[in-house]
Amino acid sequence: MLRKDLSQEIIGAFYEVYNALGHGFLESVYQRAIVVALRARGLTANAEVPVSVHFRGVNVGDFRLDLVVCKTVIVECKAAEKLSHAHRAQVIHYLNATSFPLALLLNFGPEPKFHRFVQTRRHPHTHETHFKSVITP
């Protein structure tokens, strides 16, 4: 499993925050809390990391990643009733727009849930990317 130890640390921090705060806060509260939990575990965690989207060499948009952990894992925080296809698509687009191989989608909703996305291969000529998504209750 790609970066298994790091994934486990991030997921452990997710449950630590969820168990302490429960659900009902804004995503920004959970985002700040998980940064505190990750740093307490000795991990680097940067919030609101800027990323540009390019098409044919032209910047066509900018967005911010919720978190980047240890410069290798995208972490997207949600506080939704349940995760939707749009939430998963957002994370896949983030992986497509960056060189990160791994992303975690964390939901601080009524039930804690996470999805793990691994970029399995990238085709250099078509720029087509394949992903493996692991859903964990």
Backbone as JSON Lines, residues from 0, in Angstrom:
{"i":0,"aa":"M","n":[0.85,-1.18,0.0],"ca":[0.0,0.0,0.0],"c":[0.89,1.24,0.0]}
{"i":1,"aa":"L","n":[0.57,2.16,-0.89],"ca":[1.35,3.38,-1.03],"c":[1.31,4.2,0.25]}
{"i":2,"aa":"R","n":[2.49,4.48,0.79],"ca":[2.63,5.31,1.99],"c":[1.68,4.87,3.09]}
{"i":3,"aa":"K","n":[1.69,3.58,3.36],"ca":[0.78,2.99,4.33],"c":[0.93,3.62,5.71]}
{"i":4,"aa":"D","n":[2.16,3.77,6.19],"ca":[2.38,4.32,7.52],"c":[1.87,5.75,7.63]}
{"i":5,"aa":"L","n":[2.14,6.54,6.61],"ca":[1.69,7.93,6.62],"c":[0.17,8.0,6.56]}
{"i":6,"aa":"S","n":[-0.44,7.17,5.73],"ca":[-1.91,7.12,5.67],"c":[-2.49,6.77,7.03]}
{"i":7,"aa":"Q","n":[-1.9,5.81,7.69],"ca":[-2.4,5.39,9.01],"c":[-2.28,6.51,10.03]}
{"i":8,"aa":"E","n":[-1.19,7.27,9.97],"ca":[-1.02,8.4,10.89],"c":[-2.08,9.47,10.64]}
{"i":9,"aa":"I","n":[-2.34,9.77,9.37],"ca":[-3.35,10.78,9.03],"c":[-4.73,10.32,9.46]}
{"i":10,"aa":"I","n":[-5.05,9.06,9.2],"ca":[-6.36,8.53,9.59],"c":[-6.49,8.49,11.11]}
{"i":11,"aa":"G","n":[-5.4,8.16,11.79],"ca":[-5.41,8.19,13.26],"c":[-5.69,9.59,13.78]}
{"i":12,"aa":"A","n":[-5.07,10.61,13.15],"ca":[-5.32,11.99,13.55],"c":[-6.77,12.38,13.26]}
{"i":13,"aa":"F","n":[-7.31,11.9,12.14],"ca":[-8.71,12.16,11.78],"c":[-9.64,11.66,12.88]}
{"i":14,"aa":"Y","n":[-9.45,10.41,13.31],"ca":[-10.31,9.86,14.36],"c":[-10.07,10.55,15.7]}
{"i":15,"aa":"E","n":[-8.85,10.95,15.96],"ca":[-8.55,11.69,17.19],"c":[-9.35,12.98,17.24]}
{"i":16,"aa":"V","n":[-9.36,13.72,16.13],"ca":[-10.12,14.97,16.06],"c":[-11.61,14.68,16.13]}
{"i":17,"aa":"Y","n":[-12.07,13.69,15.37],"ca":[-13.5,13.38,15.36],"c":[-13.98,12.98,16.75]}
{"i":18,"aa":"N","n":[-13.22,12.14,17.43],"ca":[-13.62,11.69,18.77],"c":[-13.65,12.83,19.77]}
{"i":19,"aa":"A","n":[-12.79,13.81,19.6],"ca":[-12.75,14.95,20.52],"c":[-13.82,16.0,20.21]}
{"i":20,"aa":"L","n":[-14.07,16.26,18.93],"ca":[-14.98,17.34,18.54],"c":[-16.36,16.88,18.09]}
{"i":21,"aa":"G","n":[-16.48,15.61,17.7],"ca":[-17.75,15.15,17.17],"c":[-18.04,15.81,15.83]}
{"i":22,"aa":"H","n":[-19.31,15.81,15.44],"ca":[-19.67,16.45,14.17],"c":[-20.49,17.7,14.45]}
{"i":23,"aa":"G","n":[-20.59,18.56,13.43],"ca":[-21.41,19.76,13.56],"c":[-20.66,21.07,13.38]}
{"i":24,"aa":"F","n":[-19.33,21.03,13.38],"ca":[-18.56,22.25,13.16],"c":[-18.36,22.48,11.67]}
{"i":25,"aa":"L","n":[-17.89,23.67,11.33],"ca":[-17.53,23.99,9.95],"c":[-16.27,23.22,9.56]}
{"i":26,"aa":"E","n":[-16.1,23.0,8.26],"ca":[-14.91,22.31,7.77],"c":[-13.63,22.99,8.22]}
{"i":27,"aa":"S","n":[-13.64,24.31,8.27],"ca":[-12.43,25.05,8.65],"c":[-11.98,24.71,10.07]}
{"i":28,"aa":"V","n":[-12.91,24.43,10.97],"ca":[-12.56,24.05,12.34],"c":[-11.85,22.7,12.33]}
{"i":29,"aa":"Y","n":[-12.4,21.74,11.58],"ca":[-11.77,20.42,11.49],"c":[-10.41,20.5,10.81]}
{"i":30,"aa":"Q","n":[-10.32,21.33,9.8],"ca":[-9.05,21.49,9.09],"c":[-7.97,22.0,10.04]}
{"i":31,"aa":"R","n":[-8.28,23.01,10.82],"ca":[-7.3,23.53,11.78],"c":[-6.99,22.52,12.87]}
{"i":32,"aa":"A","n":[-8.0,21.8,13.33],"ca":[-7.79,20.81,14.39],"c":[-6.91,19.65,13.91]}
{"i":33,"aa":"I","n":[-7.12,19.19,12.69],"ca":[-6.31,18.06,12.22],"c":[-4.86,18.49,11.98]}
{"i":34,"aa":"V","n":[-4.64,19.75,11.62],"ca":[-3.26,20.25,11.52],"c":[-2.57,20.14,12.89]}
{"i":35,"aa":"V","n":[-3.28,20.54,13.93],"ca":[-2.73,20.44,15.29],"c":[-2.42,18.98,15.63]}
{"i":36,"aa":"A","n":[-3.34,18.08,15.33],"ca":[-3.16,16.65,15.63],"c":[-2.0,16.06,14.82]}
{"i":37,"aa":"L","n":[-1.89,16.44,13.56],"ca":[-0.81,15.91,12.71],"c":[0.55,16.41,13.19]}
{"i":38,"aa":"R","n":[0.63,17.68,13.52],"ca":[1.9,18.24,13.99],"c":[2.3,17.63,15.33]}
{"i":39,"aa":"A","n":[1.32,17.32,16.18],"ca":[1.62,16.66,17.45],"c":[2.2,15.27,17.22]}
{"i":40,"aa":"R","n":[1.9,14.67,16.08],"ca":[2.45,13.37,15.71],"c":[3.8,13.5,15.0]}
{"i":41,"aa":"G","n":[4.3,14.72,14.91],"ca":[5.6,14.95,14.29],"c":[5.57,15.05,12.78]}
{"i":42,"aa":"L","n":[4.39,15.24,12.19],"ca":[4.25,15.33,10.74],"c":[4.14,16.79,10.31]}
{"i":43,"aa":"T","n":[4.64,17.09,9.12],"ca":[4.44,18.43,8.58],"c":[3.08,18.47,7.9]}
{"i":44,"aa":"A","n":[2.35,19.51,8.17],"ca":[1.02,19.68,7.58],"c":[0.86,21.14,7.22]}
{"i":45,"aa":"N","n":[0.63,21.39,5.94],"ca":[0.43,22.75,5.45],"c":[-0.99,22.9,4.97]}
{"i":46,"aa":"A","n":[-1.65,23.96,5.42],"ca":[-3.04,24.22,5.06],"c":[-3.12,25.23,3.93]}
{"i":47,"aa":"E","n":[-4.22,25.12,3.17],"ca":[-4.53,26.08,2.1],"c":[-3.36,26.23,1.12]}
{"i":48,"aa":"V","n":[-2.9,25.11,0.62],"ca":[-1.75,25.09,-0.31],"c":[-2.23,25.49,-1.7]}
{"i":49,"aa":"P","n":[-1.66,26.57,-2.28],"ca":[-2.12,27.03,-3.6],"c":[-1.64,26.12,-4.72]}
{"i":50,"aa":"V","n":[-2.52,25.9,-5.7],"ca":[-2.21,25.09,-6.87],"c":[-2.82,25.78,-8.09]}
{"i":51,"aa":"S","n":[-2.07,25.78,-9.18],"ca":[-2.57,26.35,-10.44],"c":[-2.91,25.22,-11.4]}
{"i":52,"aa":"V","n":[-3.96,25.43,-12.19],"ca":[-4.36,24.47,-13.21],"c":[-3.93,25.05,-14.56]}
{"i":53,"aa":"H","n":[-3.23,24.23,-15.35],"ca":[-2.76,24.68,-16.65],"c":[-3.39,23.86,-17.77]}
{"i":54,"aa":"F","n":[-3.69,24.53,-18.83],"ca":[-4.19,23.89,-20.05],"c":[-3.37,24.43,-21.2]}
{"i":55,"aa":"R","n":[-2.68,23.53,-21.89],"ca":[-1.81,23.91,-23.01],"c":[-0.84,25.03,-22.64]}
{"i":56,"aa":"G","n":[-0.3,24.88,-21.43],"ca":[0.71,25.83,-20.98],"c":[0.18,27.14,-20.44]}
{"i":57,"aa":"V","n":[-1.15,27.29,-20.35],"ca":[-1.75,28.53,-19.88],"c":[-2.45,28.27,-18.55]}
{"i":58,"aa":"N","n":[-2.22,29.15,-17.57],"ca":[-2.9,29.04,-16.28],"c":[-4.38,29.37,-16.5]}
{"i":59,"aa":"V","n":[-5.25,28.38,-16.24],"ca":[-6.68,28.58,-16.45],"c":[-7.46,28.61,-15.14]}
{"i":60,"aa":"G","n":[-6.75,28.49,-14.02],"ca":[-7.45,28.55,-12.75],"c":[-6.52,28.25,-11.59]}
{"i":61,"aa":"D","n":[-6.95,28.69,-10.43],"ca":[-6.2,28.47,-9.2],"c":[-7.16,27.94,-8.15]}
{"i":62,"aa":"F","n":[-6.64,27.09,-7.28],"ca":[-7.43,26.6,-6.16],"c":[-6.49,26.33,-4.99]}
{"i":63,"aa":"R","n":[-7.04,25.98,-3.87],"ca":[-6.24,25.69,-2.67],"c":[-6.6,24.31,-2.15]}
{"i":64,"aa":"L","n":[-5.57,23.54,-1.87],"ca":[-5.76,22.23,-1.24],"c":[-5.98,22.47,0.25]}
{"i":65,"aa":"D","n":[-6.91,21.76,0.86],"ca":[-7.13,21.91,2.3],"c":[-5.83,21.69,3.06]}
{"i":66,"aa":"L","n":[-5.2,20.54,2.81],"ca":[-3.95,20.2,3.49],"c":[-3.04,19.41,2.58]}
{"i":67,"aa":"V","n":[-1.75,19.57,2.81],"ca":[-0.75,18.67,2.24],"c":[0.1,18.2,3.41]}
{"i":68,"aa":"V","n":[0.2,16.88,3.56],"ca":[0.93,16.28,4.67],"c":[2.24,15.7,4.15]}
{"i":69,"aa":"C","n":[3.32,16.08,4.81],"ca":[4.66,15.59,4.47],"c":[4.98,15.75,2.99]}
{"i":70,"aa":"K","n":[4.46,16.77,2.39],"ca":[4.7,17.11,0.99],"c":[4.35,15.98,0.02]}
{"i":71,"aa":"T","n":[3.51,15.02,0.46],"ca":[3.2,13.88,-0.42],"c":[1.72,13.5,-0.47]}
{"i":72,"aa":"V","n":[0.92,13.9,0.5],"ca":[-0.47,13.45,0.57],"c":[-1.4,14.65,0.63]}
{"i":73,"aa":"I","n":[-2.38,14.67,-0.28],"ca":[-3.45,15.67,-0.24],"c":[-4.49,15.19,0.76]}
{"i":74,"aa":"V","n":[-4.95,16.08,1.62],"ca":[-6.04,15.77,2.54],"c":[-7.14,16.78,2.31]}
{"i":75,"aa":"E","n":[-8.32,16.29,1.96],"ca":[-9.49,17.14,1.75],"c":[-10.47,16.87,2.89]}
{"i":76,"aa":"C","n":[-10.84,17.92,3.62],"ca":[-11.75,17.79,4.76],"c":[-13.16,18.22,4.38]}
{"i":77,"aa":"K","n":[-14.12,17.42,4.77],"ca":[-15.54,17.74,4.56],"c":[-16.27,17.6,5.89]}
{"i":78,"aa":"A","n":[-17.38,18.3,6.0],"ca":[-18.27,18.19,7.15],"c":[-19.69,18.06,6.62]}
{"i":79,"aa":"A","n":[-19.89,17.01,5.83],"ca":[-21.16,16.82,5.12],"c":[-21.98,15.7,5.77]}
{"i":80,"aa":"E","n":[-23.28,15.73,5.5],"ca":[-24.16,14.66,5.98],"c":[-23.65,13.31,5.49]}
{"i":81,"aa":"K","n":[-23.25,13.26,4.21],"ca":[-22.57,12.1,3.65],"c":[-21.78,12.55,2.44]}
{"i":82,"aa":"L","n":[-20.78,11.76,2.08],"ca":[-19.94,12.1,0.94],"c":[-20.69,11.83,-0.36]}
{"i":83,"aa":"S","n":[-20.52,12.72,-1.31],"ca":[-21.2,12.59,-2.6],"c":[-20.19,12.3,-3.71]}
{"i":84,"aa":"H","n":[-20.71,12.01,-4.88],"ca":[-19.86,11.82,-6.05],"c":[-19.06,13.09,-6.33]}
{"i":85,"aa":"A","n":[-19.65,14.24,-6.1],"ca":[-18.96,15.52,-6.33],"c":[-17.75,15.68,-5.41]}
{"i":86,"aa":"H","n":[-17.85,15.22,-4.18],"ca":[-16.72,15.28,-3.26],"c":[-15.58,14.41,-3.76]}
{"i":87,"aa":"R","n":[-15.92,13.2,-4.2],"ca":[-14.9,12.28,-4.71],"c":[-14.29,12.83,-6.01]}
{"i":88,"aa":"A","n":[-15.11,13.39,-6.87],"ca":[-14.62,13.96,-8.13],"c":[-13.66,15.12,-7.85]}
{"i":89,"aa":"Q","n":[-13.96,15.92,-6.86],"ca":[-13.1,17.04,-6.49],"c":[-11.7,16.54,-6.16]}
{"i":90,"aa":"V","n":[-11.6,15.48,-5.38],"ca":[-10.3,14.95,-4.99],"c":[-9.57,14.37,-6.21]}
{"i":91,"aa":"I","n":[-10.29,13.69,-7.08],"ca":[-9.67,13.15,-8.3],"c":[-9.13,14.28,-9.17]}
{"i":92,"aa":"H","n":[-9.87,15.37,-9.27],"ca":[-9.39,16.54,-10.03],"c":[-8.13,17.12,-9.39]}
{"i":93,"aa":"Y","n":[-8.1,17.16,-8.07],"ca":[-6.91,17.66,-7.38],"c":[-5.7,16.79,-7.71]}
{"i":94,"aa":"L","n":[-5.88,15.48,-7.71],"ca":[-4.78,14.58,-8.06],"c":[-4.36,14.78,-9.51]}
{"i":95,"aa":"N","n":[-5.32,14.96,-10.4],"ca":[-5.02,15.2,-11.82],"c":[-4.21,16.48,-12.02]}
{"i":96,"aa":"A","n":[-4.5,17.5,-11.24],"ca":[-3.87,18.8,-11.42],"c":[-2.51,18.9,-10.74]}
{"i":97,"aa":"T","n":[-2.16,17.89,-9.96],"ca":[-0.9,17.92,-9.22],"c":[-0.09,16.66,-9.5]}
{"i":98,"aa":"S","n":[1.05,16.57,-8.89],"ca":[1.88,15.37,-9.03],"c":[1.78,14.48,-7.8]}
{"i":99,"aa":"F","n":[0.85,14.76,-6.91],"ca":[0.7,13.94,-5.71],"c":[0.15,12.56,-6.06]}
{"i":100,"aa":"P","n":[0.7,11.5,-5.49],"ca":[0.24,10.15,-5.8],"c":[-0.93,9.67,-4.93]}
{"i":101,"aa":"L","n":[-1.21,10.4,-3.85],"ca":[-2.16,9.9,-2.86],"c":[-2.98,11.05,-2.29]}
{"i":102,"aa":"A","n":[-4.27,10.77,-2.06],"ca":[-5.15,11.76,-1.41],"c":[-6.09,11.03,-0.46]}
{"i":103,"aa":"L","n":[-6.44,11.71,0.6],"ca":[-7.45,11.21,1.55],"c":[-8.57,12.23,1.62]}
{"i":104,"aa":"L","n":[-9.79,11.74,1.51],"ca":[-11.0,12.55,1.67],"c":[-11.59,12.17,3.02]}
{"i":105,"aa":"L","n":[-11.6,13.11,3.95],"ca":[-12.07,12.87,5.31],"c":[-13.4,13.57,5.53]}
{"i":106,"aa":"N","n":[-14.39,12.83,6.02],"ca":[-15.69,13.45,6.3],"c":[-15.97,13.43,7.79]}
{"i":107,"aa":"F","n":[-16.11,14.61,8.35],"ca":[-16.42,14.79,9.76],"c":[-17.93,14.93,9.95]}
{"i":108,"aa":"G","n":[-18.71,14.16,9.2],"ca":[-20.16,14.19,9.28],"c":[-20.68,13.39,10.46]}
{"i":109,"aa":"P","n":[-21.98,13.04,10.44],"ca":[-22.56,12.28,11.55],"c":[-21.83,10.96,11.82]}
{"i":110,"aa":"E","n":[-21.28,10.35,10.78],"ca":[-20.43,9.17,10.93],"c":[-19.08,9.49,10.31]}
{"i":111,"aa":"P","n":[-17.98,9.23,11.03],"ca":[-16.68,9.51,10.43],"c":[-16.41,8.54,9.29]}
{"i":112,"aa":"K","n":[-16.07,9.08,8.13],"ca":[-15.78,8.25,6.95],"c":[-14.59,8.84,6.22]}
{"i":113,"aa":"F","n":[-13.85,7.97,5.56],"ca":[-12.77,8.46,4.71],"c":[-12.66,7.61,3.46]}
{"i":114,"aa":"H","n":[-12.13,8.23,2.43],"ca":[-11.82,7.56,1.16],"c":[-10.34,7.8,0.9]}
{"i":115,"aa":"R","n":[-9.7,6.79,0.39],"ca":[-8.28,6.88,0.04],"c":[-8.18,6.75,-1.47]}
{"i":116,"aa":"F","n":[-7.52,7.69,-2.12],"ca":[-7.36,7.69,-3.57],"c":[-5.89,7.55,-3.9]}
{"i":117,"aa":"V","n":[-5.58,6.57,-4.73],"ca":[-4.21,6.35,-5.17],"c":[-4.17,6.51,-6.67]}
{"i":118,"aa":"Q","n":[-3.28,7.35,-7.13],"ca":[-3.08,7.51,-8.56],"c":[-2.23,6.31,-9.01]}
{"i":119,"aa":"T","n":[-2.84,5.4,-9.75],"ca":[-2.15,4.14,-10.07],"c":[-1.26,4.25,-11.28]}
{"i":120,"aa":"R","n":[-1.63,5.04,-12.26],"ca":[-0.76,5.24,-13.42],"c":[-1.22,6.46,-14.21]}
{"i":121,"aa":"R","n":[-0.3,7.04,-14.89],"ca":[-0.58,8.22,-15.7],"c":[-0.03,7.98,-17.1]}
{"i":122,"aa":"H","n":[-0.85,8.16,-18.11],"ca":[-0.44,7.97,-19.49],"c":[0.14,9.27,-20.03]}
{"i":123,"aa":"P","n":[1.43,9.28,-20.41],"ca":[2.07,10.53,-20.81],"c":[1.5,11.17,-22.08]}
{"i":124,"aa":"H","n":[0.98,10.37,-23.02],"ca":[0.51,10.95,-24.27],"c":[-0.93,11.45,-24.2]}
{"i":125,"aa":"T","n":[-1.76,10.77,-23.43],"ca":[-3.17,11.16,-23.35],"c":[-3.46,11.96,-22.09]}
{"i":126,"aa":"H","n":[-2.53,11.95,-21.15],"ca":[-2.72,12.58,-19.84],"c":[-3.87,11.94,-19.07]}
{"i":127,"aa":"E","n":[-4.26,10.74,-19.49],"ca":[-5.31,10.01,-18.8],"c":[-4.74,9.41,-17.53]}
{"i":128,"aa":"T","n":[-5.46,9.52,-16.46],"ca":[-5.01,9.02,-15.18],"c":[-6.0,8.01,-14.65]}
{"i":129,"aa":"H","n":[-5.49,6.96,-14.04],"ca":[-6.35,5.95,-13.43],"c":[-6.19,6.02,-11.92]}
{"i":130,"aa":"F","n":[-7.29,5.8,-11.22],"ca":[-7.28,5.87,-9.77],"c":[-7.89,4.62,-9.17]}
{"i":131,"aa":"K","n":[-7.44,4.35,-7.99],"ca":[-8.02,3.29,-7.18],"c":[-8.56,4.0,-5.95]}
{"i":132,"aa":"S","n":[-9.82,3.79,-5.65],"ca":[-10.44,4.42,-4.49],"c":[-10.78,3.34,-3.48]}
{"i":133,"aa":"V","n":[-10.4,3.57,-2.25],"ca":[-10.74,2.65,-1.17],"c":[-11.66,3.38,-0.22]}
{"i":134,"aa":"I","n":[-12.84,2.83,0.0],"ca":[-13.84,3.45,0.85],"c":[-13.85,2.7,2.17]}
{"i":135,"aa":"T","n":[-13.76,3.42,3.25],"ca":[-13.74,2.8,4.56],"c":[-14.85,3.37,5.42]}
{"i":136,"aa":"P","n":[-15.67,2.49,5.97],"ca":[-16.74,2.98,6.85],"c":[-16.22,3.48,8.17]}
